[in-house]
């Protein structure tokens, strides 16, 4: 059985370029006959699709273009893609770009939009539900991995809810998913001339493309100048131009393209008359070919069916002299010879080129920027201006990018053969170099008494700093900073910095306030305190010639207070306050003293010793106490009178040798205690036999300092050796423990490191089981 092959095709005009076609077999996914490129997209191509948005369901009134990441939109019952610009009802969107499949195989595409939509891949319109509302529609197509396929999705919105809910795909090894952003490339694919739908897409007439051509070995259709719709072919330009002054009077050419609808069925004879040559195609057949000079009627025949639209192309060129195309006539059985009427010509409405887009976005930049311009309409040519004027086809052509290094407004228009030029796009770029850092001052603003030198600096090197001292705003005519600024009076300092290639800094400001020195504060000859008897107080200031004001009690102290002239007798408890002043100086600080007169202070209770003086055998520990809470006890062991520079009592005093112990107690706000004294006479062996067997020799401790080192060897005899848990302690002469050291069992000596000990007397105590050995160590380096 023979397989039936279905051919899919899109009709192109003679100007539209390459035909993209596809085929399929019944029951198989359609495959694209064209081998699409597997090359990577151009550098910096953004992912996504170029979305062109129109008012009107049939792409009637272009509004805006943007790059959309994916097709997944829900505008609801009252929303709009561009609120204020796109209507909620009756609009349409066309997304174009390229799609790159990740695997080879048969793909099922799913689409859902409200209202209708259609999907075109590689030029193949294989999913078309151009109706109303809203179900999942699907179709299959065979695609190759890593190939770039032109991609178009169109949708229109009537009324009610509006969305382009999704375009999804699935393939062997590829689960159903939204076509991802990474597989979409925002490059505009070639646009084919669609087959006309006279219900919506056409106007009567033919599209005329007018060209200027070189006058030596003419290359016809060389430079396209203008495109327009001509309602009928009936022109006589004489020795002039079709469109003065843009089209030359000689050496120009015109191509008219469109469709013609035959009113009757039969053999048609077409006639042309032109000056100079012309040639005519109908339904793809060249039926007249008179590509020469001047001027007669030429004819050709072709069979046509009534009501069918046939592509028609007429080409014409002018060399010199008279110029014109007087007619395209036709005749057929039952149809008299006539110039083809306007109503039988149809032309697809001219699309408008999408306006240029700018990358990067307009805005403020701190350095020069390369601006790329692109129109979503593939193959368009962009003309631009940089001076604020409106560009036309004579303006510079964009060839890559524009380097912007100063404030600039770019105006751009996109042109495309066979399309209406775009509206003008504008973008303003402001180039503002980074600011120099704001200058800083050292020392900073504040109140000063003596002159200062202020250093002005910035974080950047090689800046130039200008400053003022009168509070005015500095500029480049102000004082040039070259060394620290000396200030000796109240000054408002302002500064700013400049540097090549950077914007000037902000202005820094600081106020330096200078006050005269102050008079010396008064001093009182009698210190504040408690006294039993009245006191006579003299007040002085070291500032020569200063006037001293004073008050006593709760009186306010001010310039009207009494002036001191002679000593003041304080006969009762009171507070004395005074300050000094002198012309040219600031007023001194206030001196205050409170005198308590006639109140007897309590006396601290005298210390007591836990053991009275006398004769004792062995070492004794003496605790010192006082009944006055919070009192501090000072003591001596050398017979000297104790004071606040003597030893502070913190722990019982160890008495190893005969000595005289003296102590005094003090407390703030009280009179010191009386000094007490006790003499202790120590005799007998220094030992503690404890539970030592009476038959055993008495243990003995020997301390042997080494004059060459900080090591003192401690040796014990008659104790055999230490037991587990033995330890030694070292205390200073005040009874404070300096060290506690564990000694392993079985030892008969220990080397004590004294490097951290100050000169003085220290007491060593070794405890091993029930044995206690005592010794004295004297350090004097």
Beta strands, then each sheet from edge to edge (+ up, - down):
strand 1: 5-8
strand 2: 22-25
strand 3: 30-32
strand 4: 49-55
strand 5: 61-68
strand 6: 73-76
strand 7: 91-100
strand 8: 105-114
strand 9: 117-121
strand 10: 124-129
strand 11: 137-143
strand 12: 148-157
strand 13: 162-171
strand 14: 174-178
strand 15: 184-185
strand 16: 202-203
strand 17: 206-212
strand 18: 223-230
strand 19: 235-238
strand 20: 252-261
strand 21: 266-275
strand 22: 278-282
strand 23: 285-290
strand 24: 297-304
strand 25: 309-318
strand 26: 323-332
strand 27: 335-339
strand 28: 345-348
strand 29: 356-359
strand 30: 363-365
strand 31: 369-375
strand 32: 381-385
strand 33: 396-397
strand 34: 402-404
strand 35: 408-415
strand 36: 425-431
strand 37: 440-442
strand 38: 446-448
strand 39: 452-457
strand 40: 464-468
strand 41: 479-480
strand 42: 485-487
strand 43: 491-498
strand 44: 508-514
strand 45: 523-524
strand 46: 529-531
strand 47: 535-537
strand 48: 539-540
strand 49: 547-552
strand 50: 562-563
strand 51: 568-570
strand 52: 574-581
strand 53: 591-597
strand 54: 608-609
strand 55: 614-617
strand 56: 620-622
strand 57: 624-625
strand 58: 632-636
strand 59: 647-648
strand 60: 653-655
strand 61: 659-666
strand 62: 676-683
strand 63: 700-705
strand 64: 711-717
strand 65: 726-732
strand 66: 737-743
strand 67: 749-753
strand 68: 760-768
strand 69: 771-779
sheet 1: 1+ 2- 3+ 11+ 8- 13+ 6-
sheet 2: 1+ 2- 3+ 11+ 8- 13+ 14-
sheet 3: 5+ 4- 7+ 12- 9+ 10-
sheet 4: 5+ 4- 7+ 15-
sheet 5: 16+ 28- 20+ 17- 18+
sheet 6: 16+ 28- 20+ 25- 22+ 23-
sheet 7: 19+ 26- 21+ 24-
sheet 8: 19+ 26- 27+
sheet 9: 29+ 31- 34+
sheet 10: 30+ 36+ 35- 32+ 33-
sheet 11: 37+ 39- 42+
sheet 12: 38+ 44+ 43- 40+ 41-
sheet 13: 45+ 48-
sheet 14: 46+ 53+ 52- 49+ 50-
sheet 15: 47+ 51-
sheet 16: 54+ 57-
sheet 17: 55+ 62+ 61- 58+ 59-
sheet 18: 56+ 60-
sheet 19: 63+ 64- 67+
sheet 20: 66+ 65- 68+ 69-
end
